[in-house]
Amino acid sequence: MTAGKKGEPDLRNGDATTVMEYHIGPHGLRWDGERGAAFTGSFAYDMDVAIGAAIADAQHDQHNGLKVSICIQQIDGSCRHVWP
């Protein structure tokens, strides 16, 4: 695997062995989306809208051959898997 930015898999190689994790976490009154450990720039004030935005982002990686996973950060720090 060739590393891309910040240790992420190189999308040009279609590295399907790595799962790209998307996390949705509370930040004040809003829900922020993260891809790996980086803020994606997407956020919403409604959790369901944030999930929809994360799914749309994840589908791009899935189309490029990556395995993806989306989870919501819980209050205790654990993650609840929501998609796929």
N, C-alpha and C positions, 0 to 999 in steps of 0.2 A: 504494500500500500504506500502510495506517495502522499505525504502530508500536504494539505492545503493550508489555508489561513488558520492560525491558532490550533494546529494539530487536528483539524477536521479532515475527513477523507477527501481525496482529490476527485471531484465529480467527473472529470474528464475520463477517468479510468473505470467509471461505473462500479465502484467498490460496493458490492451488495453484502459483504461480510460484516460490515459495521452498521450498527443501528444508530441512526441520527435521532437523538432525543430532543423533543420539544417540551418545554415546561411552561406552564401557566401558573403564575404566582401572584398573590395579593401584594399590592404596593400602595399603601394608604387606602384611598377609595376606589382604586382602579385595579385591573388585572393586567399584568405585563406578560408578554410572550418572550421566551428565550429559546434560542437554538443552540444546543450544547450549553456553553456557559456565557454566551453572548446575547445581549438584548437585541431582539429582531427589529425593534422600532414600532412594533404593533402593540397596542394596548386598547382596552375597552373598560367602560364602567359597569358592564354587565358580563358575568362569567360566561354565559352561553355565547355571546358575541365574540369574546376572546377565544373560545374553543373553535368557533367557526373560522376565525382568522388563522389560527394555528393549523387547522386542517387544510386550509387553502395553501398555506406555505409548505406544509409537509407533502402535499400532493406533487409539488414541483420536484422535491427530492426523490419521491417515489417514482415519478416519471423518468428521472435520470438514473434509475436502477438501484437506488439506496433503499434499505429497509428503514422504516420510520416508526416512531412511537411518540404518543402524546400523553402527558400526564398532568394532573393538577396538584400543586403543592398544598398539602394539608397544614393545619395549624401546628401539629406536632413535628413538622419537618418531613414527614413521609410523603410519598407521591401516590396518587390514585390514578391508575391507567384508565384513559378514556377513549383512545383511538389508536390504531384500528382494532 
